[in-house]
């Protein structure tokens, strides 16, 4: 990168002057609101005439707010579901890429670009109509195809599956990992271990995540005690809490064993391959277990009565299922185009060599195409996590600012909006936004640091 001296700047000032309007607009409409939100997160502020300095009070309240805690738990469930919803886009891109006709591939690309001109708000309103009980397309389609009987079966089968899986989770996963979320954390730990113990020891982000996991999975928060405090007395009491001490011992045993095993395996290529497979299978199993055991846990009794079609947005037990089902068949326009760009860079000689070796369609996908588009998969993973954590427009359009009946669809972003504009607690909303920002930055840095693509 060339360095411009002050003497050279005299001749280049018109170029920098042209950049100033854009920088001014970004500063006025992006950086200044962010700085104002950070400043006011330390105040009791109603957005107008009340400004009282409360220090860390808003953050303490946010970390002890049960509604916000449920909102973060729900958004983590959606992230687990969205991991599985990434698969159809990959499969669709591979199918289009393998079309023999160049013209057909071009037409499909155009077909995927056309929906991008439709405003996102229009899509959300269409889905709201889609879910209506009496006139909605979904219920009419279910009745016409006879799927209502199948849903009635799932209404019994899914809770039964949850009741079957939950005891095994409580018996085999909870004692070892603290909870199902600790099991997912173990998959992330194995991925982190690919970089070696020295990298982990130097990674302060890693230690923040692990300490947070201990605090909420095995420490005072898991025992129903307050999860956070800023007084010396609280910390003395919390560190002396028997749950924290027991959790620290359990964490040392479980994750210490994982670290030792990972350090032995990563020294060979076969061992590293085993670690990648183990981490992938654990994270996949975590996502499946969350969906099967934590979302549809009780019968809704909403299916089987033609006179009363299921109210997808009016029944507490159906709302989360409706939100997860949104976007079916889950073929993202941008995702497919990204995957197609990666697939288009694969040299034809690779396929010719695979044909000579007798590779079938699945081996080509698993050993050639999927590894060579992992850069795009990694990018979509980052975008998915960020979009899911900060997104709330879908729930707002479908359910309103309350998150639906019983607030079962409340998300962190929606709760922040409600606190700011309905309750006039703008300072508290700013603190929620700042916590959400820090979580997004943390997960993004972790992903960029540990989820690496090797070609």
FENZIVEN-V349798 format. One record per pair of residues at least 24 apart in sequence whose C-alpha atoms are under 8 Angstrom apart, sorted by sequence separation. I is the first residue (numbers start at 1). J is the second residue. If there is no record, write none. Layout:
[[I:J] [I:J]]
This chain:
[[219:243] [220:244] [389:413] [412:436] [218:243] [219:244] [295:320] [296:321] [218:244] [219:245] [295:321] [343:369] [346:372] [219:246] [185:213] [218:246] [219:247] [215:244] [218:247] [343:372] [214:244] [217:247] [218:248] [342:372] [343:373] [182:213] [342:373] [214:247] [214:248] [339:373] [342:376] [182:217] [181:217] [214:251] [339:376] [179:217] [338:376] [339:377] [178:217] [178:218] [335:380] [390:436] [389:436] [389:440] [386:440] [385:440] [386:444] [197:259] [382:444] [382:447] [193:259] [197:263] [196:263] [190:258] [194:262] [186:255] [190:259] [193:262] [193:263] [196:266] [190:262] [194:266] [323:395] [193:266] [378:451] [176:250] [177:251] [378:453] [177:254] [176:254] [194:272] [375:453] [374:453] [194:275] [372:455] [191:275] [371:455] [190:275] [191:276] [313:398] [319:404] [190:276] [313:399] [190:278] [191:279] [316:404] [320:408] [190:279] [316:405] [319:408] [320:409] [314:404] [315:405] [316:406] [319:409] [187:278] [188:279] [313:404] [314:405] [187:279] [316:408] [186:279] [187:280] [187:282] [188:283] [186:282] [187:283] [184:282] [183:282] [184:283] [184:286] [183:286] [181:286] [180:286] [180:290] [165:289] [165:292] [166:293] [165:293] [162:292] [163:293] [161:292] [162:293] [161:293] [162:294] [158:292] [159:293] [162:296] [163:297] [162:297] [159:296] [160:297] [158:296] [159:297] [158:297] [159:298] [158:298] [159:299] [155:298] [156:299] [155:299] [155:300] [155:301] [155:303] [152:301] [152:302] [152:303] [151:303] [152:304] [149:303] [148:303] [149:304] [148:304] [64:226] [64:227] [63:227] [64:228] [63:228] [60:228] [60:229] [60:230] [139:309] [139:310] [56:230] [134:309] [133:309] [133:310] [133:311] [132:311] [133:312] [131:311] [132:312] [131:312] [132:313] [131:313] [127:326] [84:287] [83:287] [80:286] [81:287] [80:287] [81:288] [80:288] [80:290] [81:291] [80:291] [77:290] [77:291] [116:333] [115:333] [113:333] [112:333] [112:336] [112:337] [109:337] [205:442] [92:331] [206:446] [88:329] [89:330] [205:446] [88:330] [89:331] [81:324] [88:331] [89:332] [93:336] [97:340] [86:330] [92:336] [93:337] [85:330] [86:331] [90:335] [94:339] [78:324] [89:335] [90:336] [93:339] [94:340] [97:343] [89:336] [93:340] [97:344] [90:339] [94:343] [195:450] [194:450] [192:450] [191:450] [192:451] [191:451] [128:397] [124:394] [128:398] [94:365] [125:397] [124:397] [125:398] [124:398] [94:369] [83:381] [82:384] [79:384] [79:385] [79:388] [78:388] [79:389] [75:388] [75:389] [74:409] [74:410] [75:411] [74:411] [75:412] [71:409] [71:410] [72:411] [70:410] [71:411] [72:412] [71:412] [68:411] [68:412] [71:415] [68:415] [62:428] [58:427] [59:428] [62:431] [58:428] [62:432] [59:431] [58:431] [59:432] [46:420] [47:424] [46:424] [47:425] [46:425] [47:426] [45:425] [46:426] [47:427] [44:425] [45:426] [46:427] [44:426] [45:427] [44:427] [45:428] [43:427] [44:428] [42:427] [43:428] [41:427] [40:427] [41:428] [41:429] [41:430] [42:431] [37:427] [40:430] [41:431] [40:431] [38:430] [37:430] [38:431] [41:434] [37:431] [38:434] [37:434]]
